Amino acid sequence: MAGGVTEPYSGVMSEPAYEMTLEELADSPQLWGEALRSVARGRVVRLIRGDHEHVADLVPDGALEELEETVEILADSDAVRALIEAREAAARGDVVRGADAVRALLDERRD
């Protein structure tokens, strides 16, 4: 991994996970800094043992919370049903955009 200036996590993990072994980290503690810079740029670092057993992942700040929120939504059958219905409505073109369109739709429903 190349060192350098790190950029804050953008909310998108665009690069594939980078693997580091625990043995590499133990032999070269400076690799922790490289791993953390990589994570700060939005990359996941997979920690593995020498026998290639996956031990843990270092993920960008905010990524774990996003995953937890996703799992929470997917575990809510009403929310999933609403998402499916919204996707189907969008596919049919049954959507409105903009404040004026929303106001007009609300006015229609009040009448």
Phi and psi restraints in degrees (value plus and minus 20) as a CYANA .aco file:
   2 ALA   PHI    -106.9   -66.9
   2 ALA   PSI     122.2   162.2
   3 GLY   PHI    -102.8   -62.8
   3 GLY   PSI    -196.5  -156.5
   4 GLY   PHI     120.7   160.7
   4 GLY   PSI    -190.6  -150.6
   5 VAL   PHI     -92.0   -52.0
   5 VAL   PSI     114.5   154.5
   6 THR   PHI    -116.3   -76.3
   6 THR   PSI     129.6   169.6
   7 GLU   PHI    -129.8   -89.8
   7 GLU   PSI     129.9   169.9
   8 PRO   PHI     -85.5   -45.5
   8 PRO   PSI     135.0   175.0
   9 TYR   PHI     -79.0   -39.0
   9 TYR   PSI     108.1   148.1
  10 SER   PHI    -112.6   -72.6
  10 SER   PSI     -23.7    16.3
  11 GLY   PHI      72.6   112.6
  11 GLY   PSI     -17.4    22.6
  12 VAL   PHI    -152.1  -112.1
  12 VAL   PSI     105.2   145.2
  13 MET   PHI    -115.2   -75.2
  13 MET   PSI      72.5   112.5
  14 SER   PHI    -110.0   -70.0
  14 SER   PSI     -42.4    -2.4
  15 GLU   PHI    -117.7   -77.7
  15 GLU   PSI     131.7   171.7
  16 PRO   PHI     -88.2   -48.2
  16 PRO   PSI     141.0   181.0
  17 ALA   PHI     -81.1   -41.1
  17 ALA   PSI     124.7   164.7
  18 TYR   PHI    -125.0   -85.0
  18 TYR   PSI     111.9   151.9
  19 GLU   PHI    -120.2   -80.2
  19 GLU   PSI     118.9   158.9
  20 MET   PHI    -155.5  -115.5
  20 MET   PSI     120.7   160.7
  21 THR   PHI    -110.3   -70.3
  21 THR   PSI     132.1   172.1
  22 LEU   PHI     -82.2   -42.2
  22 LEU   PSI     -52.5   -12.5
  23 GLU   PHI     -85.9   -45.9
  23 GLU   PSI     -60.7   -20.7
  24 GLU   PHI     -80.8   -40.8
  24 GLU   PSI     -63.4   -23.4
  25 LEU   PHI     -86.1   -46.1
  25 LEU   PSI     -57.3   -17.3
  26 ALA   PHI     -89.1   -49.1
  26 ALA   PSI     -58.9   -18.9
  27 ASP   PHI     -95.8   -55.8
  27 ASP   PSI     -49.6    -9.6
  28 SER   PHI    -155.0  -115.0
  28 SER   PSI      61.7   101.7
  29 PRO   PHI     -76.1   -36.1
  29 PRO   PSI     -44.3    -4.3
  30 GLN   PHI     -84.5   -44.5
  30 GLN   PSI     -38.1     1.9
  31 LEU   PHI     -85.3   -45.3
  31 LEU   PSI     -43.5    -3.5
  32 TRP   PHI     -79.8   -39.8
  32 TRP   PSI     -61.8   -21.8
  33 GLY   PHI     -81.9   -41.9
  33 GLY   PSI     -62.8   -22.8
  34 GLU   PHI     -84.2   -44.2
  34 GLU   PSI     -61.2   -21.2
  35 ALA   PHI     -82.9   -42.9
  35 ALA   PSI     -63.8   -23.8
  36 LEU   PHI     -88.2   -48.2
  36 LEU   PSI     -56.1   -16.1
  37 ARG   PHI     -85.0   -45.0
  37 ARG   PSI     -58.7   -18.7
  38 SER   PHI     -84.2   -44.2
  38 SER   PSI     -64.0   -24.0
  39 VAL   PHI     -83.4   -43.4
  39 VAL   PSI     -59.6   -19.6
  40 ALA   PHI     -83.7   -43.7
  40 ALA   PSI     -44.9    -4.9
  41 ARG   PHI    -107.3   -67.3
  41 ARG   PSI     -16.3    23.7
  42 GLY   PHI      79.5   119.5
  42 GLY   PSI     -10.5    29.5
  43 ARG   PHI    -119.5   -79.5
  43 ARG   PSI     121.0   161.0
  44 VAL   PHI    -104.1   -64.1
  44 VAL   PSI     117.2   157.2
  45 VAL   PHI    -132.8   -92.8
  45 VAL   PSI      99.3   139.3
  46 ARG   PHI    -111.4   -71.4
  46 ARG   PSI     105.7   145.7
  47 LEU   PHI    -116.4   -76.4
  47 LEU   PSI     106.1   146.1
  48 ILE   PHI    -148.7  -108.7
  48 ILE   PSI     138.7   178.7
  49 ARG   PHI    -108.7   -68.7
  49 ARG   PSI     147.8   187.8
  50 GLY   PHI     -77.6   -37.6
  50 GLY   PSI     -46.6    -6.6
  51 ASP   PHI    -106.9   -66.9
  51 ASP   PSI      -5.7    34.3
  52 HIS   PHI      49.7    89.7
  52 HIS   PSI      -1.9    38.1
  53 GLU   PHI     -99.1   -59.1
  53 GLU   PSI     106.3   146.3
  54 HIS   PHI     -90.0   -50.0
  54 HIS   PSI     107.0   147.0
  55 VAL   PHI    -126.5   -86.5
  55 VAL   PSI     -66.3   -26.3
  56 ALA   PHI    -184.4  -144.4
  56 ALA   PSI     150.0   190.0
  57 ASP   PHI    -147.4  -107.4
  57 ASP   PSI     120.4   160.4
  58 LEU   PHI    -119.1   -79.1
  58 LEU   PSI     103.2   143.2
  59 VAL   PHI    -140.1  -100.1
  59 VAL   PSI     133.1   173.1
  60 PRO   PHI     -79.1   -39.1
  60 PRO   PSI     129.7   169.7
  61 ASP   PHI     -77.9   -37.9
  61 ASP   PSI     111.5   151.5
  62 GLY   PHI      77.5   117.5
  62 GLY   PSI     -45.7    -5.7
  63 ALA   PHI     -87.1   -47.1
  63 ALA   PSI     -61.3   -21.3
  64 LEU   PHI     -83.4   -43.4
  64 LEU   PSI     -62.0   -22.0
  65 GLU   PHI     -82.8   -42.8
  65 GLU   PSI     -60.2   -20.2
  66 GLU   PHI     -82.8   -42.8
  66 GLU   PSI     -62.2   -22.2
  67 LEU   PHI     -85.2   -45.2
  67 LEU   PSI     -60.9   -20.9
  68 GLU   PHI     -83.2   -43.2
  68 GLU   PSI     -60.6   -20.6
  69 GLU   PHI     -84.5   -44.5
  69 GLU   PSI     -60.1   -20.1
  70 THR   PHI     -82.7   -42.7
  70 THR   PSI     -65.4   -25.4
  71 VAL   PHI     -82.4   -42.4
  71 VAL   PSI     -61.2   -21.2
  72 GLU   PHI     -80.7   -40.7
  72 GLU   PSI     -63.3   -23.3
  73 ILE   PHI     -86.6   -46.6
  73 ILE   PSI     -65.2   -25.2
  74 LEU   PHI     -86.4   -46.4
  74 LEU   PSI     -43.5    -3.5
  75 ALA   PHI    -100.6   -60.6
  75 ALA   PSI     -32.4     7.6
  76 ASP   PHI    -116.0   -76.0
  76 ASP   PSI      84.0   124.0
  77 SER   PHI     -82.0   -42.0
  77 SER   PSI     -53.3   -13.3
  78 ASP   PHI     -85.8   -45.8
  78 ASP   PSI     -61.5   -21.5
  79 ALA   PHI     -85.8   -45.8
  79 ALA   PSI     -61.7   -21.7
  80 VAL   PHI     -83.9   -43.9
  80 VAL   PSI     -63.0   -23.0
  81 ARG   PHI     -80.1   -40.1
  81 ARG   PSI     -62.6   -22.6
  82 ALA   PHI     -84.6   -44.6
  82 ALA   PSI     -58.9   -18.9
  83 LEU   PHI     -84.4   -44.4
  83 LEU   PSI     -61.7   -21.7
  84 ILE   PHI     -83.0   -43.0
  84 ILE   PSI     -65.7   -25.7
  85 GLU   PHI     -82.3   -42.3
  85 GLU   PSI     -60.0   -20.0
  86 ALA   PHI     -86.0   -46.0
  86 ALA   PSI     -60.5   -20.5
  87 ARG   PHI     -84.5   -44.5
  87 ARG   PSI     -62.0   -22.0
  88 GLU   PHI     -84.5   -44.5
  88 GLU   PSI     -61.0   -21.0
  89 ALA   PHI     -83.4   -43.4
  89 ALA   PSI     -62.0   -22.0
  90 ALA   PHI     -84.4   -44.4
  90 ALA   PSI     -58.3   -18.3
  91 ALA   PHI     -84.5   -44.5
  91 ALA   PSI     -52.9   -12.9
  92 ARG   PHI     -99.6   -59.6
  92 ARG   PSI     -30.1     9.9
  93 GLY   PHI      65.1   105.1
  93 GLY   PSI      -7.6    32.4
  94 ASP   PHI    -106.8   -66.8
  94 ASP   PSI      45.0    85.0
  95 VAL   PHI    -157.7  -117.7
  95 VAL   PSI     137.9   177.9
  96 VAL   PHI    -146.1  -106.1
  96 VAL   PSI     130.2   170.2
  97 ARG   PHI    -151.1  -111.1
  97 ARG   PSI     118.9   158.9
  98 GLY   PHI      73.8   113.8
  98 GLY   PSI     133.1   173.1
  99 ALA   PHI     -82.1   -42.1
  99 ALA   PSI     -60.8   -20.8
 100 ASP   PHI     -83.6   -43.6
 100 ASP   PSI     -60.4   -20.4
 101 ALA   PHI     -86.4   -46.4
 101 ALA   PSI     -58.4   -18.4
 102 VAL   PHI     -86.7   -46.7
 102 VAL   PSI     -63.3   -23.3
 103 ARG   PHI     -80.9   -40.9
 103 ARG   PSI     -63.2   -23.2
 104 ALA   PHI     -83.0   -43.0
 104 ALA   PSI     -60.5   -20.5
 105 LEU   PHI     -84.8   -44.8
 105 LEU   PSI     -62.6   -22.6
 106 LEU   PHI     -84.4   -44.4
 106 LEU   PSI     -60.1   -20.1
 107 ASP   PHI     -80.8   -40.8
 107 ASP   PSI     -62.4   -22.4
 108 GLU   PHI     -81.0   -41.0
 108 GLU   PSI     -61.0   -21.0
 109 ARG   PHI     -90.4   -50.4
 109 ARG   PSI     -47.6    -7.6
 110 ARG   PHI     -95.2   -55.2
 110 ARG   PSI     -47.9    -7.9
